[in-house]
Amino acid sequence: MDDKNLMENILLLEKGVCDLFMHGTIESSTQNVHQAFSCALNDALCMQDTIYGKMSAKGWYPTEQAEQNKITSVKQKYSVQ
């Protein structure tokens, strides 16, 4: 397994962790549990961002710029009248 595949796998795992922590935060029954999941979620999101940043810097996670007319269209669709 090369470095790119390894990083992709780590990123996917981290995204899964974020999903679990998010649901734990939302569904927690006490403030202490909510706070624990919320802190864990924040840490996991920071780690996910770091992994993404390293992948992006190496060109392993290319992104496309959205067309301005599509951005404008979505803004108009969901703007409050």
C-alpha positions as protocol buffer text, in pm:
chain_id: "A"
residue {
  index: 1
  type: MET
  ca { x: 0 y: 0 z: 0 }
}
residue {
  index: 2
  type: ASP
  ca { x: 144 y: 336 z: -100 }
}
residue {
  index: 3
  type: ASP
  ca { x: 132 y: 657 z: 104 }
}
residue {
  index: 4
  type: LYS
  ca { x: -164 y: 799 z: -90 }
}
residue {
  index: 5
  type: ASN
  ca { x: -381 y: 492 z: -25 }
}
residue {
  index: 6
  type: LEU
  ca { x: -277 y: 486 z: 338 }
}
residue {
  index: 7
  type: MET
  ca { x: -373 y: 851 z: 383 }
}
residue {
  index: 8
  type: GLU
  ca { x: -706 y: 794 z: 204 }
}
residue {
  index: 9
  type: ASN
  ca { x: -783 y: 507 z: 441 }
}
residue {
  index: 10
  type: ILE
  ca { x: -688 y: 712 z: 746 }
}
residue {
  index: 11
  type: LEU
  ca { x: -905 y: 1001 z: 624 }
}
residue {
  index: 12
  type: LEU
  ca { x: -1203 y: 770 z: 569 }
}
residue {
  index: 13
  type: LEU
  ca { x: -1162 y: 623 z: 915 }
}
residue {
  index: 14
  type: GLU
  ca { x: -1138 y: 968 z: 1069 }
}
residue {
  index: 15
  type: LYS
  ca { x: -1454 y: 1078 z: 888 }
}
residue {
  index: 16
  type: GLY
  ca { x: -1630 y: 774 z: 1032 }
}
residue {
  index: 17
  type: VAL
  ca { x: -1509 y: 866 z: 1380 }
}
residue {
  index: 18
  type: CYS
  ca { x: -1643 y: 1220 z: 1331 }
}
residue {
  index: 19
  type: ASP
  ca { x: -1981 y: 1076 z: 1233 }
}
residue {
  index: 20
  type: LEU
  ca { x: -1995 y: 858 z: 1545 }
}
residue {
  index: 21
  type: PHE
  ca { x: -1892 y: 1143 z: 1774 }
}
residue {
  index: 22
  type: MET
  ca { x: -2147 y: 1374 z: 1613 }
}
residue {
  index: 23
  type: HIS
  ca { x: -2427 y: 1127 z: 1679 }
}
residue {
  index: 24
  type: GLY
  ca { x: -2300 y: 1075 z: 2032 }
}
residue {
  index: 25
  type: THR
  ca { x: -2311 y: 1450 z: 2087 }
}
residue {
  index: 26
  type: ILE
  ca { x: -2661 y: 1486 z: 1945 }
}
residue {
  index: 27
  type: GLU
  ca { x: -2808 y: 1190 z: 2132 }
}
residue {
  index: 28
  type: SER
  ca { x: -2632 y: 1226 z: 2467 }
}
residue {
  index: 29
  type: SER
  ca { x: -2861 y: 1215 z: 2765 }
}
residue {
  index: 30
  type: THR
  ca { x: -2660 y: 1425 z: 3011 }
}
residue {
  index: 31
  type: GLN
  ca { x: -2452 y: 1740 z: 2990 }
}
residue {
  index: 32
  type: ASN
  ca { x: -2135 y: 1552 z: 3093 }
}
residue {
  index: 33
  type: VAL
  ca { x: -2177 y: 1294 z: 2818 }
}
residue {
  index: 34
  type: HIS
  ca { x: -2265 y: 1568 z: 2569 }
}
residue {
  index: 35
  type: GLN
  ca { x: -1952 y: 1763 z: 2662 }
}
residue {
  index: 36
  type: ALA
  ca { x: -1730 y: 1454 z: 2633 }
}
residue {
  index: 37
  type: PHE
  ca { x: -1860 y: 1370 z: 2286 }
}
residue {
  index: 38
  type: SER
  ca { x: -1847 y: 1734 z: 2179 }
}
residue {
  index: 39
  type: CYS
  ca { x: -1481 y: 1767 z: 2280 }
}
residue {
  index: 40
  type: ALA
  ca { x: -1397 y: 1436 z: 2110 }
}
residue {
  index: 41
  type: LEU
  ca { x: -1578 y: 1553 z: 1796 }
}
residue {
  index: 42
  type: ASN
  ca { x: -1385 y: 1880 z: 1790 }
}
residue {
  index: 43
  type: ASP
  ca { x: -1054 y: 1694 z: 1828 }
}
residue {
  index: 44
  type: ALA
  ca { x: -1151 y: 1449 z: 1553 }
}
residue {
  index: 45
  type: LEU
  ca { x: -1253 y: 1734 z: 1320 }
}
residue {
  index: 46
  type: CYS
  ca { x: -917 y: 1903 z: 1378 }
}
residue {
  index: 47
  type: MET
  ca { x: -738 y: 1577 z: 1298 }
}
residue {
  index: 48
  type: GLN
  ca { x: -948 y: 1529 z: 985 }
}
residue {
  index: 49
  type: ASP
  ca { x: -859 y: 1882 z: 874 }
}
residue {
  index: 50
  type: THR
  ca { x: -489 y: 1814 z: 929 }
}
residue {
  index: 51
  type: ILE
  ca { x: -504 y: 1492 z: 727 }
}
residue {
  index: 52
  type: TYR
  ca { x: -696 y: 1667 z: 448 }
}
residue {
  index: 53
  type: GLY
  ca { x: -442 y: 1951 z: 446 }
}
residue {
  index: 54
  type: LYS
  ca { x: -150 y: 1712 z: 407 }
}
residue {
  index: 55
  type: MET
  ca { x: -326 y: 1522 z: 130 }
}
residue {
  index: 56
  type: SER
  ca { x: -423 y: 1841 z: -50 }
}
residue {
  index: 57
  type: ALA
  ca { x: -65 y: 1975 z: -30 }
}
residue {
  index: 58
  type: LYS
  ca { x: 56 y: 1661 z: -207 }
}
residue {
  index: 59
  type: GLY
  ca { x: -218 y: 1685 z: -472 }
}
residue {
  index: 60
  type: TRP
  ca { x: -389 y: 1370 z: -341 }
}
residue {
  index: 61
  type: TYR
  ca { x: -722 y: 1540 z: -273 }
}
residue {
  index: 62
  type: PRO
  ca { x: -790 y: 1770 z: -565 }
}
residue {
  index: 63
  type: THR
  ca { x: -1088 y: 2003 z: -550 }
}
residue {
  index: 64
  type: GLU
  ca { x: -1272 y: 2197 z: -816 }
}
residue {
  index: 65
  type: GLN
  ca { x: -1383 y: 2557 z: -797 }
}
residue {
  index: 66
  type: ALA
  ca { x: -1760 y: 2591 z: -822 }
}
residue {
  index: 67
  type: GLU
  ca { x: -1883 y: 2804 z: -1107 }
}
residue {
  index: 68
  type: GLN
  ca { x: -2003 y: 3146 z: -988 }
}
residue {
  index: 69
  type: ASN
  ca { x: -2338 y: 3111 z: -1165 }
}
residue {
  index: 70
  type: LYS
  ca { x: -2407 y: 2786 z: -975 }
}
residue {
  index: 71
  type: ILE
  ca { x: -2317 y: 2951 z: -644 }
}
residue {
  index: 72
  type: THR
  ca { x: -2546 y: 3242 z: -721 }
}
residue {
  index: 73
  type: SER
  ca { x: -2827 y: 3005 z: -822 }
}
residue {
  index: 74
  type: VAL
  ca { x: -2806 y: 2812 z: -493 }
}
residue {
  index: 75
  type: LYS
  ca { x: -2792 y: 3134 z: -292 }
}
residue {
  index: 76
  type: GLN
  ca { x: -3105 y: 3259 z: -465 }
}
residue {
  index: 77
  type: LYS
  ca { x: -3283 y: 2927 z: -420 }
}
residue {
  index: 78
  type: TYR
  ca { x: -3228 y: 2918 z: -44 }
}
residue {
  index: 79
  type: SER
  ca { x: -3233 y: 3287 z: 42 }
}
residue {
  index: 80
  type: VAL
  ca { x: -3509 y: 3412 z: 268 }
}
residue {
  index: 81
  type: GLN
  ca { x: -3742 y: 3640 z: 79 }
}
